Amino acid sequence: MEKEHLPHQHDLKAEKLFDHMPAPAEFAGAAELFRMLSDGTRIRLFWLLCHCEECLLDLSAMMEMSSPALSHHLKLLKAAGLITARREGKEVYYRAAENPRADALHRMIEDAAEIACPE
């Protein structure tokens, strides 16, 4: 089904853009990612994991959170493809994923918070 023309035709560029605009459902994944990241704890945790790989107990201590509460946040970040986990014996180590989405988010966090990567 073709989209209707815009009521006012101020500029053809806008009409061409409108003709190619994805359906609302195609933005659902981005909206879900932003909703999930609306939690300051997850943003702080993700930023930390951009700079180190760490186990749950040490992360719990750094974040001053219980292991079950932190596990919930880690699960959401992992489901979003922002972090990865690897097992070494009984320990599971977490770190930021190496993908364009995680890299972009890392830069956005540091820009928005006006902080820099530690050396």
C-alpha positions in Angstrom: 0.0 0.0 0.0 1.4 3.4 -1.0 1.5 6.2 1.5 -0.6 9.3 0.8 1.1 12.5 -0.1 1.8 15.1 2.6 -0.9 17.7 3.0 1.6 20.5 2.5 4.3 20.1 0.0 6.9 22.6 1.4 9.8 20.6 0.1 10.2 17.5 -2.1 13.0 16.1 0.1 10.5 15.6 3.0 8.0 13.9 0.8 10.7 11.5 -0.6 11.8 10.8 3.0 8.2 10.1 4.0 7.8 7.7 1.1 10.8 5.7 2.4 10.2 6.0 6.1 10.1 2.5 7.8 7.0 1.3 9.5 6.6 1.9 13.2 7.2 -1.8 14.0 10.7 -1.5 12.5 11.6 1.0 15.2 10.4 -1.3 18.0 13.8 -2.8 18.6 15.4 0.6 19.0 12.6 1.7 21.4 13.1 -1.4 23.5 16.9 -0.8 23.7 16.3 2.8 24.8 13.7 1.7 27.4 16.1 -0.8 28.8 18.8 1.8 29.0 16.7 4.3 30.8 18.0 2.8 34.1 21.1 4.6 35.4 22.4 1.5 37.1 22.5 -0.4 33.8 24.2 2.5 32.1 26.8 2.7 34.9 27.3 -1.1 34.7 27.7 -1.1 31.0 30.2 1.8 31.1 32.2 -0.2 33.7 32.2 -3.3 31.5 33.5 -1.2 28.6 36.7 -0.8 30.6 37.2 -4.1 32.3 36.2 -7.8 32.3 35.0 -8.8 35.7 33.2 -11.6 37.7 29.8 -11.2 39.3 31.1 -10.9 42.9 33.6 -8.2 42.1 31.0 -6.3 40.0 28.5 -6.6 42.9 31.1 -5.0 45.2 31.9 -2.2 42.7 28.3 -1.5 42.0 27.3 -1.9 45.7 24.5 -4.2 44.8 23.5 -7.8 45.7 24.5 -10.5 43.3 20.8 -11.3 42.4 20.0 -7.7 41.6 23.1 -7.3 39.5 22.4 -10.6 37.7 19.1 -9.1 36.6 20.8 -6.1 35.0 23.5 -8.3 33.4 20.8 -10.5 31.9 19.1 -7.5 30.3 22.4 -6.1 28.9 23.4 -9.5 27.5 19.9 -10.0 25.9 20.4 -6.6 24.2 23.7 -7.7 22.8 25.7 -5.1 24.7 27.8 -7.4 26.9 29.2 -10.9 26.6 30.0 -13.5 29.2 32.6 -16.3 29.4 33.0 -19.0 31.9 36.3 -19.9 33.5 35.8 -22.8 35.9 33.0 -21.8 38.3 33.4 -18.0 37.5 31.6 -16.1 34.8 33.3 -13.0 33.5 31.4 -10.2 31.9 32.6 -7.4 29.5 31.2 -5.1 26.9 30.5 -6.7 23.5 32.7 -5.8 20.6 30.1 -4.6 18.1 29.1 -1.2 16.6 26.0 -0.9 18.9 28.1 -1.3 22.1 30.9 1.0 20.8 28.3 3.7 19.8 26.6 3.5 23.2 29.9 3.7 25.0 30.8 6.9 23.2 27.3 8.3 23.8 27.5 7.6 27.5 30.8 9.3 27.9 29.7 12.3 25.8 26.4 12.7 27.7 28.0 12.3 31.1 31.0 14.4 30.0 33.5 11.8 31.2 36.5 10.2 29.6 37.8 6.7 29.4 40.2 5.9 32.3 43.8 5.2 31.2 
